[in-house]
Amino acid sequence: MTQLERAREGKITPEMAAVAQAEKRSPDFIQAGIAAGRIVIPVNPGHKSSVPLGIGAGLRTKVNANLGTSTDRADAEEEIAKARTAVEAGADAIMDLSTAGELSGLRKKLLEAFPQPLGTVPIYEAAVKAVRRAQAITAMTPEDMLAAVREQAEQGVDFMTIHAGVTQESVARLRSQGRVMDIVSRGGAFLASWMIYHKEENPYYMQYDAVLEICREHDVTISLGDGLRPGCLEDATDRAQVQELILLGEMAARARQAGVQVMIEGPGHVPLDQIQANMILEKQLCQGAPFYVLGPLVTDVAAGYDHITCAIGGAAAAAAGADFLCYVTPSEHLRLPTVDDVREGVIATRIAAHAGDIAKGLPGALDWDRKMARARKALDWEKQIELGIAPGRAREMREGAKPKQPEVCTMCGEFCAVKGIEEYLKDEKNN
């Protein structure tokens, strides 16, 4: 039985109990959230080393780090190093988006090396195999697409992006809308190209019951993919995006009926003033399913600094109800990320997630900040470094510019506001 099926029977599994302890919530709270479809625990029993992670309403906003090979750079060990860096920086989950090299072998290494939930996009493997076999993505068959889901589920993958909402109807909406960027989702583009070439419906949409059967057997959480997400601000919240989201809401309901955990993927590029509306729309149309968003990126012009645009949008999205943030690195839109890019992306998105948790009043979220404030008031530099979201970076900066007076920093030196006013306040109290 899946976590969802057990929750509906009123049972509290060891995984639910572990999430409750990690989140400082009651086991009943977790069980009720899973039963209602507001919380998921992506934990495939085949992922032997996995540590349960709760994603959803009333829980800490989680952060995912994407990695994976490309046809220009297929170094599996480098991707393992990126995953290690992401986890050390605080990523809660990892997604392997590889499209080159030995795909199954890299997944096996990731599953063995990391207890964090591992996500994948099965259509990528189906497309890669078609290109290797027949030199064309359109050579994929519906059987190939389903086989990729089955193989990855059997291997132990915890959650999968399934682009079941890219249908003839939603693509027609895209065409009638007229977009600047058309389709920027790789999986969405693969499927739309296949559909247009074969003049047939999306196999994942047509075979959705078979996908659900596989996912139920292995308790794989479906992450319903936003194949028609906007790739620039001008395309945000258009007919194609909304039509796909309507379909995803219907397919989320079908997943729950089948006993399969489900979350929804959200838009990529969204103006800051539209983020809250997008979060509300998803929660309404998808019956409160956990929302997994890429960014959102709030401007299109920050090439080289898109981890910042992602953090701005991510904080606003988390504050408005997003449950799971996918990081963006400084190299987004420019190149495959380096290890350093991965670290910067994870830290930026963790900051966004924490800011969102404070804004939505998550119990305990502000405690961390209170501790930091007290350490700053006490000019306790070691404690400040320890409490920092990236202690290594904080220590490097502090030790790289040592002040003449050890209790202050080189920004203000002897004119330190905290130190100076404390002396006068103490004098006033004593008089």
N, C-alpha and C positions, 0 to 999 in steps of 0.2 A: 504494500500500500504506500501511496505517496504521503508526503507531509500534509498536503491539503486534505486527503481522505481521512487521515488519522485525526486531524484537527476537527473535521466535521463530526466525527464520532465522539468528540470531547476528550480525546486522548492527548496527553502531553508527552511528546517524544523526548529522548535524550537531547536531540538537536534543539528542540524548542526550549528546554531547560537551560542549555548552554547559552543560547541567544539571550534569554531572560537575564541570566547572570551578567553577561557582557554589557547589556543595555541598562542594567539596574531597573528592570521592569519585572512584574510578576509573571510567572509562567502562564497564568490564565490570560493575561493581556496578550501575550504572543500567540497563544492558541486561538483566541478569539479573532485576532487580526488575520491570521492565516486562513481560518475558516471563512471569513468574510471576503477574502481576496485582497485585503489591504496590505498584507505583509507576505513576503516570500522568503524561503530559505533555500538558496540554490545549492543542493548537496546531493550529487549523484553517488549512490553507494559504491560505484565502481572507482571513485576517486578515493583511494584507500587512506590517504594522509589528510583528507580535508578537515578543516575546522569550520563549524557552522557559522554562517553570517546571515543576520537578518537585515532585510531591506524593506522599508515601507513606512507607513504612517506611525508617528510617535516614536520612531527610532532615529538614532544619529544618521545624518546624511552621509552616504558612503561614496567612495571615490574609486573609479576604475581606471586602469592604465592599459592602453592599447600597445601592442608590439607586434612584430611579425616581419618575415622576410619579403623581399620584392625581387623581381627579375633583374634589377640592377645590383642588388646586394642580398645574397642568400647565405648569410653566415649564421648558422644555428647557435653557435656558442656566443656570438655577440647578442643574440636575442635573449639567451638565458641570462647574460650579464645585465641586460636592460631590465628583465623581470626581477632580478635580485635587487637592483638599484631601486626599482619602483616600490618593492616591498619594504626595503630599508627606509625609504622616504615616507612610508605610511599608506601606500595604496591598499585598499581593502579587497580588490579583485583584479584579475588580469584577463585580457582578451588577446587571443592569438589570431591575427589577421593575415597570416602568411599566405603568399601566392607563389612561392618558389622554393626549391630544395625538397628535402624529404619531409613532407608535411606531417605524416603520421608519427615519424620519429621525433620531431620537435615537440609535438603534443605530448607524447609519452614522457619525454624528459621534463616538461613543465609540470605534468601531473605528479610525477615522482618527486620533484624537487620542492614544490610549493604547496602548502596547505590551503592557500587562498582559493576561492572559487575561480575556475577557469571557464571562460566563455569563448565561443567560436562563431563563425559565420559559414555554415555548411555549403552554401552556394558557391563560395570561393573555391573549395576543393573540387566540386563538380565541374566548375568552369576550367580550372587548371588541368584536370584530367582530360577534358574534351579537347583543349588546345594541344596537349601532348599527344593525344590519339589522332586527332583529325585536323589540327591547325585552325580550329574555329570554335569560339564560345558557343555558337549556335548549334554545334554538334552535340551538345548536352541532350540527354533524354530525360523525361520525367522519372524514369527508373534511376538514372544517375543521381538526380537531385535527392530522391528519397534515400538512396543507398548512402549518400554522404551523411545524412542525419543519423541513420542507423549505425554506421561505423563509428562516428564520433560519440554517440550515446554509449555504445558498448565499451568504448575506450575509457570512459569516465568523465567526459565533459559535463560540467555542472549547469551551464546555461547556454542557449543558442539563439542567435538572431535569425529569425525566420521572416523573410519578406513576403508575407502572405497577402498584404494589402495593396501590392502593385498589381492591379487588375486592368483588364481592358477598359473598364469604366473610369478608373482613376487616371489612367494614362490619357484617355480621351479628355478628361477635365484639364489635364496639364496642357494638352494641345490647344484647347479652346481658350484657356487662360492667356497663354503666350508668356513664357518666362524668359528672363535674361540668361539664367544658368541651366535651364532645363533640368537634368537629373545629375546630382553630384554624388549620390550614394553609389558605391561600386556594385554592391549587390543589387540595388534597384536598377542600375544601368544594364547589368548582365541579364536580368529577367525581362526588362522592357525590350531589350534588343532581341531576345529569344522569342518573345511574344509577337513582336512586329514581323520578324522573319518567318515564323511558322504560322502566323495568323491564328494562334491558339491562345487559350486562357493560361494564366500562371499556374504551373503544375503544383506549387505549394498551396495555392488557393483551392484547386480542384482536389488535391490529395490531402487536404488538411486533417481529415479524420485519421488517415494513416500516420501522419506526423504526430498527432496527439497520442495514438496508440504506442508509438515508439517512446515518446517522452514520458508517458505514464509508466511504462515498463521499467524505465531507468530513473524515474523521478527527476527528469531534466526540466528545469524551468525554461519556459519559452519566453524569449524577449522579442515581442512582435516588432519587426524592424520598420523604421521610417524611410522606406526606399524613395519616397518623393519629398524628403525634407528640403527646405529652402537652402540654397547654396550661396545666397547673397541677401542683403536686407530687402531689396526690391521685390523679391519673391516670397517674402514671409507671409504666413497666414493666408495663403491663396486657396483657390478652389481645389487644386490637386492635393495639397497638404491636408486640408480639412476633410476631403472626401476619403482619403486614405485613413485618417484618424477615425472616421465614422465606422469604416470597415473593421479597423483594429478593435474598436469597442465591441462589435458583434462577435469577433473571433476570440476575444478575451472571455466573453461569456461562454462560448462553446468550450474553451479550454477548461474553465472551471467545472462545467457540467461533466467533462470527461475525467475530472480529478487531477488535472495538470495545473501546476503553479504557472502564473503568467505575469509578466510586466510589460510595459509599453515604452517604446523608444520615441524620443521627442526631437524637436527641430534643431537645426544647426545654427543658422544665422537669423537672428531676430532683433529688431530694434528694442532698446531698453523699455520703451513705453508699451510694448506688446507682450512682454514676457509674462506678466501676471495673468493676462487674458488667456494665453496659451496654456498655462498651468491649470487654470479653472476649467478650460474646455476639455482637456484630457481627463481630468478627474470626473467630470460630469459624463462624458461620452463613454468612458471605460470603467465606470462603476467603482472608482477609487483605487484602481490597480496601481501598484508602484510605478512611478514615472522615472525613466532613465533618459537623461538629456545629454546631448553633446554640446557642451558650452552652457547656454547658447552664446555665440559670438555676437557682440553688440555693435561692431563696426567691421567693414570689409577692408580697411586700409592699413591694418597693423601688421603687415608681413614682417616676420622676425620677432614680433612681440605678441603673437596671438594667444600665448598663455595668459597674458594680462586681459585681453578682451574676453577670453573664456572665463577668467576668474570674476570679472565684473558681472557677466551674464549669469554665471553659475551661482553667485551669491544671491542675486535677485530671484533666480529660479528656485533655489532652495528655500528662501524666505517665503516664497509663494506656494510651496508644497512639493517641489521636486524631491525625490527620495534617493536618487543615485546619479552622481555626476561623472561623466566621462571626461577625462582630462584632455587638454590640447597642449601641445608642446610649442616652444618658440619657433620650431621649424615647420609647423603646420603650413600647408600650401607650397612649401619650398623644397623639402627633401625628406628622406627617411630619417627619423630622429636618432640622435646619438644618445649615449648613456647620460651625458650631462643634460641634454634636452629633456630626457625622461624625468630626471630628478627635478628640474625646474618646473615641469608640467605638473607633476604630482603635488609638489609643495604649494604651487599657486592654487590648484583646485582644492586641496585640503583647507587652505585659508578660506576659500569661497564657501565650502561646505560648513565650516565652523561658524562663519559669519551668518549664514542662513539659519543654522540651528539656534543661534542666539536670538535672531529676529523673530523666529516662530515660537519662541518660548519653550524650547525643549528642556525638560527638567535637567538641571545640572550643567547645562551648556555654559552658563556664565561663571561657574565655579573656577574654571581654569583661568579666566581673565581676572577674577578677583585675586587669585593667588599671585598672578604676575604683578598686579597693581601694588600689592602689599610688599612684594620683593623690591619693586622699584622705589617705593616709599622708604624702605629700609636701606636703600643703596646696596642691596645684597646681589652682587654681580654674578656670583656662582649660581645662585638660585634662579636669577633671570635667565641665564644660559640654559640651565636644566629645564626650565618651563617653556622655552622657546619651541616653536613648531619645527625648527631646524637647528638643534643645538650646535651641531658642528659648524655651521655657517656663522652663528652668533659668536661662538668662541674664537673663530678665526678673525672676525672683525675686531672683537675686543682686544685680543692679544696682538693684533697687527698695528694697534695705535694706542699704546699705553700712556695714560695721562701722568702728569707730574704728581698729582694728588690721587692716590689709588682708589679713594672712595667715590670719585667722580669719573666722567669720561671727557674725551677731548673736544666734544661739541661745545661745552660751556666752560670747562675747566674750573677755575676758582669762582666763576660766576654761576655755578650750578643753582638753578632755581629751587630744586628739591632740598638741597643741603642748606641754602641760605635762608629760606623762609622757615624751615624747621627750627633754626637757631632762634629766630625772633619770636616764633610762636611759643617756644619753650620759655623764653624770657618773659613773655607776657603772662603766661600761666603762673610763673613763679612769683610775679609781683602782686 
